């Protein structure tokens, strides 16, 4: 396969080829497909796994962080630790509306069933992500989503088509929480226990990022 957007035939062939491969082998395959691969992160629980795997293959791989401004203190501390220890080539994208302004002037974080929650999600996650993907224009996108996290993700494939024709690859799709914990321990990587995503409310709820694409 060449370093162009994969068509459906290519995607089906890729998923067949990667059946039985380890997560690290999938990361190696994915990075080899692209001339401009990226890995996205929220620096939440177990995110160090995908960041470590990706930088083992390509130390200068571009990392995209969508920082809502609502992260916990622990998340910011772990993020800084990983940025320094893994020497991450990171680009941070933030909402055009700050968390402070949202809290002070726009009613704070709306409840999930509020009519303003969709707009809030758009402002604090989807718009910054869309902006990041347009500005950086990657051809391969590595993501740490896992099948056991949500019902929607359980139906995903390792290789799919993402925004603007990017090849989206989820090397850890079949991994369990136990496997993630074991990898962190093996490599001495930090983890976040106290994490907050203002657009999700519940851990097993989709924020719309992957369902929209």
DRENTI-249214 format. One line per field, with one value per residue (C-alpha): residue in one letter; x, y, z. Coordinates in steps of 0.25 Angstrom, whole numbers, plus 2048, in hexadecimal, padded with zeros to 3 digits. Layout:
! DRENTI-249214
tinu: A / ...
X: X / ...
Y: Y / ...
Z: Z / ...
//
This chain:
! DRENTI-249214
tinu: X / X / X / X / X / X / X / X / X / X / X / X / X / X / X / X / X / X / X / X / X / X / X / X / X / X / X / X / X / X / X / X / X / X / X / X / X / X / X / X / X / X / X / X / X / X / X / X / X / X / X / X / X / X / X / X / X / X / X / X / X / X / X / X / X / X / X / X / X / X / X / X / X / X / X / X / X / X / X / X / X / X / X / X / X / X / X / X / X / X / X / X / X / X / X / X / X / X / X / X / X / X / X / X / X / X / X / X / X / X / X / X / X / X / X / X / X / X / X / X / X / X / X / X / X / X / X / X / X / X / X / X / X / X / X / X / X / X / X / X / X / X / X / X / X / X / X / X / X / X / X / X / X / X / X / X / X / X / X / X / X / X / X / X / X / X / X / X / X / X / X / X / X / X / X / X / X / X / X / X / X / X / X / X / X / X / X / X / X / X / X / X / X / X / X / X / X / X / X / X / X / X / X / X / X / X / X / X / X / X / X / X / X
X: 800 / 805 / 805 / 7F7 / 7EA / 7E5 / 7D9 / 7CF / 7D6 / 7E3 / 7DD / 7D7 / 7E4 / 7EB / 7E2 / 7E4 / 7F3 / 7F3 / 7EB / 7F3 / 7FE / 802 / 7FF / 80D / 80E / 801 / 807 / 814 / 80B / 802 / 80E / 815 / 808 / 809 / 812 / 80B / 806 / 800 / 7FC / 7F1 / 7F0 / 7E8 / 7F2 / 7E7 / 7E8 / 7F2 / 7F5 / 804 / 803 / 800 / 80A / 815 / 812 / 812 / 81F / 826 / 824 / 825 / 82A / 826 / 818 / 80E / 805 / 7F8 / 7F2 / 7E4 / 7E5 / 7D7 / 7DC / 7D4 / 7DE / 7E2 / 7EF / 7F3 / 7F1 / 7F9 / 805 / 805 / 804 / 810 / 818 / 815 / 819 / 826 / 829 / 825 / 82A / 81C / 81B / 80E / 804 / 7F9 / 7EC / 7E2 / 7D4 / 7D1 / 7C9 / 7D1 / 7CC / 7CC / 7C3 / 7BA / 7B8 / 7B7 / 7AE / 7A8 / 7A2 / 7AE / 7AD / 79F / 799 / 799 / 78A / 78B / 788 / 795 / 79D / 79F / 7A4 / 7AD / 7B3 / 7B5 / 7BD / 7C5 / 7C9 / 7C4 / 7C8 / 7D6 / 7D8 / 7D3 / 7DC / 7E8 / 7E5 / 7E4 / 7F0 / 7F9 / 7F3 / 7F8 / 7F7 / 7F7 / 7F0 / 7F4 / 7E9 / 7E9 / 7DA / 7D6 / 7CB / 7C7 / 7C5 / 7B8 / 7AE / 7B1 / 7C0 / 7BD / 7B8 / 7C4 / 7CF / 7DE / 7DF / 7D5 / 7D3 / 7D3 / 7D1 / 7D6 / 7DA / 7E4 / 7E7 / 7E3 / 7EA / 7E6 / 7F1 / 7EC / 7DE / 7DE / 7E6 / 7E0 / 7E2 / 7EA / 7F3 / 7F5 / 7F8 / 803 / 809 / 80A / 811 / 81A / 81F / 81E / 814 / 80B / 7FC / 7F1 / 7E7 / 7DF / 7DA / 7CF / 7C9 / 7BE / 7B8 / 7B5 / 7B0 / 7B0 / 7BC / 7B5 / 7AF / 7B4 / 7B7 / 7B4 / 7C2 / 7C3 / 7B4 / 7B4 / 7BF
Y: 800 / 80E / 81A / 81F / 81E / 810 / 80C / 802 / 7F6 / 7FA / 7FC / 7EE / 7E8 / 7F0 / 7EA / 7DC / 7DE / 7E3 / 7D8 / 7D1 / 7DC / 7E2 / 7F1 / 7F5 / 7EE / 7F5 / 803 / 7FF / 7FC / 809 / 812 / 80B / 80F / 81E / 829 / 832 / 829 / 82E / 829 / 830 / 830 / 835 / 831 / 829 / 81B / 812 / 81C / 81A / 80D / 812 / 81D / 814 / 80A / 815 / 81C / 80F / 80E / 81D / 825 / 832 / 82E / 83A / 839 / 841 / 844 / 84A / 851 / 855 / 85E / 855 / 84A / 847 / 84B / 83D / 83C / 848 / 843 / 835 / 83C / 845 / 839 / 831 / 83D / 83E / 82F / 82B / 838 / 839 / 842 / 847 / 852 / 856 / 85B / 862 / 867 / 875 / 877 / 875 / 86C / 879 / 880 / 874 / 873 / 882 / 887 / 87B / 873 / 869 / 85B / 857 / 84A / 83F / 840 / 84F / 855 / 85D / 850 / 84E / 85C / 85A / 84E / 854 / 860 / 858 / 84C / 84A / 858 / 858 / 84A / 84D / 85A / 851 / 847 / 852 / 85A / 84E / 845 / 838 / 82B / 821 / 823 / 81A / 81A / 812 / 80F / 801 / 7F8 / 7F6 / 805 / 807 / 7FF / 807 / 804 / 7F6 / 7F6 / 7FD / 7F7 / 7F9 / 801 / 80A / 817 / 824 / 833 / 838 / 82A / 828 / 819 / 817 / 80C / 807 / 7FD / 7FB / 7F8 / 7EA / 7ED / 7EC / 7F5 / 7EA / 7EA / 7F9 / 7F9 / 7EE / 7F6 / 803 / 7FB / 7F4 / 801 / 809 / 813 / 81C / 81B / 824 / 820 / 82C / 831 / 839 / 83B / 846 / 841 / 833 / 833 / 824 / 81B / 812 / 81D / 822 / 831 / 831 / 832 / 824 / 822 / 82F / 82C
Z: 800 / 7FD / 806 / 801 / 807 / 808 / 800 / 806 / 7FF / 805 / 813 / 812 / 80E / 819 / 824 / 81E / 81E / 82C / 832 / 83D / 83D / 84A / 84D / 84B / 83E / 83A / 83E / 836 / 82A / 82B / 82C / 820 / 818 / 81A / 816 / 821 / 82C / 839 / 847 / 84F / 85E / 869 / 873 / 87A / 880 / 879 / 86E / 871 / 86A / 85C / 85E / 862 / 857 / 84C / 851 / 851 / 842 / 83F / 84A / 843 / 840 / 841 / 84D / 84D / 85B / 85B / 869 / 86D / 879 / 882 / 885 / 893 / 89A / 899 / 88A / 888 / 891 / 88A / 87C / 87F / 884 / 877 / 86F / 875 / 877 / 869 / 863 / 85C / 84F / 854 / 84F / 858 / 853 / 85C / 85B / 856 / 863 / 86F / 87B / 884 / 87A / 879 / 888 / 88B / 87F / 878 / 883 / 885 / 881 / 87C / 881 / 876 / 874 / 873 / 865 / 866 / 868 / 859 / 857 / 863 / 85D / 850 / 856 / 860 / 858 / 84A / 844 / 84A / 845 / 837 / 837 / 83B / 830 / 825 / 829 / 82B / 820 / 824 / 81B / 826 / 834 / 840 / 84B / 858 / 858 / 85D / 85A / 869 / 86B / 865 / 85D / 850 / 851 / 852 / 844 / 83F / 836 / 838 / 82B / 826 / 81F / 827 / 824 / 817 / 812 / 81D / 820 / 82F / 836 / 844 / 848 / 856 / 852 / 857 / 864 / 872 / 87E / 884 / 878 / 878 / 887 / 884 / 879 / 881 / 88D / 883 / 87D / 88A / 884 / 88C / 88C / 88F / 89A / 89B / 88D / 889 / 87B / 87B / 86E / 872 / 881 / 881 / 87E / 875 / 86D / 85F / 85E / 84F / 84A / 844 / 841 / 839 / 830
//
